[in-house]
Amino acid sequence: MNNSIGKRLEQYTVKRPQEVLIVTINMTEEQDKIAIFKGFSSSLMRPTASDPDVPVLPDEATILGIDRIGSPYNPESPRYIERGISWEAMQVLLSEVGV
């Protein structure tokens, strides 16, 4: 199994389908927000490749924060479970679900 950051976060949402992750990242001095839900990732700020093998969240990106949101995701009225989680704190949650 591919252990990239993006794949691990996707696997987390497969194991916790009641959650949507919104990941804020910095790549080469540009920010992006990525929604991850039920094993799929999509950029909220730029086009997402139709090929699922093209990573939406590259490993060289810096994670600025992760928001856990209850599903279904409504951008006008998100139901936050937890906001601004660091990558280090998220790794604990990943371990809890075995990814």
C-alpha positions in Angstrom: 0.0 0.0 0.0 1.2 3.5 -0.8 2.0 5.3 2.4 1.9 8.8 1.0 0.3 11.5 3.2 -2.6 11.9 0.8 -3.2 8.1 0.6 -3.2 7.8 4.4 -5.7 10.7 4.8 -7.9 9.1 2.1 -7.8 5.7 3.9 -8.7 7.5 7.2 -11.9 8.8 5.5 -12.7 5.3 4.2 -12.6 4.1 7.8 -14.5 7.1 9.1 -17.0 7.9 6.3 -19.0 10.2 8.6 -16.1 12.7 8.4 -14.8 15.0 5.7 -11.3 16.4 6.0 -10.4 19.8 4.7 -6.7 20.1 4.4 -5.0 23.5 4.0 -1.6 23.1 2.4 1.2 25.3 1.0 2.9 24.3 -2.2 5.7 26.3 -3.7 4.3 29.5 -2.0 0.7 28.9 -3.1 -2.0 27.7 -0.8 -4.6 25.2 -1.6 -7.6 23.6 0.2 -8.2 19.9 -0.4 -11.4 18.1 0.5 -11.0 14.4 1.4 -14.1 12.2 1.7 -14.7 8.4 1.5 -11.2 7.8 0.0 -11.2 10.5 -2.6 -9.4 13.9 -2.7 -10.4 17.0 -4.6 -8.9 20.5 -4.6 -11.4 23.2 -3.7 -9.2 26.0 -5.3 -7.9 24.5 -8.6 -8.7 21.9 -11.1 -8.3 18.3 -9.9 -7.0 15.7 -12.4 -9.5 13.0 -13.4 -6.8 10.3 -13.0 -6.9 9.1 -9.4 -3.2 8.1 -9.6 -2.3 11.8 -9.8 -1.9 13.0 -6.2 -4.0 16.0 -5.2 -1.9 16.3 -2.1 1.8 16.0 -3.0 4.1 14.7 -0.3 6.3 17.8 -0.6 3.4 20.1 0.4 3.4 21.6 3.8 0.2 21.0 5.8 -0.9 24.2 7.5 -3.9 22.6 9.2 -6.6 20.0 8.9 -10.3 20.5 9.7 -12.5 17.5 10.6 -16.1 18.1 9.5 -19.2 16.0 9.9 -20.6 14.5 6.7 -22.5 15.6 4.6 -20.3 18.6 3.9 -22.1 21.8 3.4 -19.7 24.6 2.6 -22.2 27.3 3.7 -22.7 25.7 7.1 -19.9 23.1 8.0 -20.3 21.1 11.1 -16.8 21.2 12.6 -15.7 18.3 14.7 -12.2 19.8 15.2 -10.4 22.7 13.5 -6.8 23.5 12.7 -5.3 20.1 13.6 -1.6 19.9 13.0 -0.1 17.0 10.9 1.5 15.7 14.1 -1.9 15.5 15.9 -3.5 14.0 12.8 -1.0 11.2 12.8 -2.4 10.1 16.2 -5.8 9.8 14.7 -4.4 7.9 11.7 -2.8 5.4 14.1 -6.1 5.0 15.9 -7.8 3.7 12.8 -4.7 1.7 11.6 -3.4 3.8 8.7 
